[in-house]
Amino acid sequence: AVEREREAASLRMREQSERFDQQLQAQRVRMAEDTVQERERLESAHRLERQRVEDMYGMQVKDDSRKLADVQRDWSDKEEDLRRRHATELARVREQSDIERDQWQKAMSEKTEKERTTTLASMQKKLEKQRDE
């Protein structure tokens, strides 16, 4: 009877040990599966985050390029406006200079003509005076 009890207890212990080993093996499989799933989840999250960062970087590059193009266009517009204003001012100054030169030449011609007329009249009077003497 004691021997049967020992055998029964030994059998129960073996069965319990086998169940424990099976549970342990099932737990290992579950943990391995969970680890694989967690790893896949983390890798997927990493890929999504990397794609998000790359998309943000791409958008930033596009935005910076657009801003640079806007600044270059504004600069070009301002430069063209400055050239136009400079050309207009230069034309105005040249025109004013031409007007002043023409006025000066006219005044000099009138002065020269007046001096010539005065000198001729004076010489004619001298000559007439010399002739009459």
C-alpha positions in Angstrom: 0.0 0.0 0.0 2.8 2.4 0.8 4.5 1.4 -2.4 1.3 2.2 -4.4 0.9 5.5 -2.6 4.5 6.3 -3.4 4.0 5.3 -7.0 0.8 7.3 -7.2 2.5 10.3 -5.6 5.4 9.9 -7.9 3.0 9.7 -10.9 1.2 12.8 -9.6 4.5 14.6 -9.2 5.6 13.6 -12.8 2.2 14.7 -14.2 2.4 17.9 -12.3 6.0 18.4 -13.4 5.0 17.7 -17.0 2.1 20.2 -16.8 4.5 22.7 -15.2 7.0 22.1 -18.1 4.2 22.4 -20.6 3.0 25.6 -19.0 6.5 26.9 -18.9 7.0 26.0 -22.6 3.7 27.7 -23.5 4.8 30.7 -21.4 8.1 30.8 -23.3 6.3 30.6 -26.7 3.9 33.4 -25.6 6.8 35.5 -24.5 8.7 34.9 -27.7 5.6 35.7 -29.7 5.0 38.8 -27.6 8.7 39.8 -28.0 8.4 39.4 -31.8 5.1 41.4 -31.9 6.6 44.2 -29.7 9.7 44.3 -31.8 7.5 44.5 -35.0 5.4 47.2 -33.3 8.5 49.2 -32.4 10.1 48.8 -35.8 6.8 49.9 -37.4 6.6 52.9 -35.0 10.2 53.7 -35.8 9.5 53.6 -39.6 6.5 55.8 -39.2 8.4 58.3 -37.1 11.3 58.3 -39.5 8.9 58.8 -42.4 7.2 61.6 -40.5 10.5 63.3 -39.8 11.6 62.9 -43.4 8.2 64.4 -44.6 8.6 67.3 -42.2 12.2 67.8 -43.4 11.0 67.7 -47.0 8.2 70.2 -46.2 10.8 72.4 -44.4 13.1 72.3 -47.4 10.2 73.1 -49.8 9.1 76.0 -47.5 12.7 77.3 -47.3 13.0 77.0 -51.1 9.8 78.9 -51.5 10.9 81.6 -49.0 14.2 81.9 -50.8 12.5 82.2 -54.1 10.2 84.9 -52.7 13.1 86.8 -51.2 15.0 86.6 -54.5 12.0 87.7 -56.4 11.5 90.7 -54.0 15.2 91.5 -54.3 15.0 91.3 -58.1 11.9 93.5 -58.1 13.5 96.1 -55.9 16.7 96.0 -57.9 14.7 96.6 -61.1 12.7 99.4 -59.5 16.0 101.0 -58.4 17.4 100.7 -61.9 14.3 102.3 -63.4 14.4 105.2 -60.8 18.1 105.7 -61.5 17.5 105.8 -65.3 14.6 108.2 -64.8 16.7 110.5 -62.5 19.6 110.3 -64.9 17.4 111.2 -67.9 15.9 114.1 -65.8 19.4 115.4 -64.9 20.6 115.1 -68.5 17.6 117.0 -69.7 18.1 119.7 -67.1 21.7 119.9 -68.0 20.9 120.2 -71.7 18.4 123.0 -70.9 20.9 124.9 -68.8 23.6 124.4 -71.4 21.3 125.7 -74.1 20.3 128.7 -72.0 24.0 129.4 -71.2 24.9 129.2 -74.9 22.0 131.5 -75.9 23.0 134.0 -73.2 26.7 133.8 -74.4 25.6 134.3 -78.0 23.4 137.2 -77.0 26.2 138.7 -75.0 28.8 138.1 -77.7 26.4 139.6 -80.3 25.8 142.6 -78.1 29.5 143.1 -77.5 30.1 142.7 -81.3 27.4 145.2 -82.1 28.7 147.6 -79.5 32.3 147.2 -80.7 31.3 147.7 -84.3 29.2 150.8 -83.5 32.1 152.2 -81.5 34.6 151.4 -84.3 32.3 153.0 -86.9 32.0 156.1 -84.8 35.8 156.3 -84.4 36.2 155.8 -88.1 33.6 158.4 -88.9 35.3 160.8 -86.5 38.7 160.1 -88.1 37.2 160.7 -91.5 35.5 163.9 -90.5 38.7 165.4 -89.1 
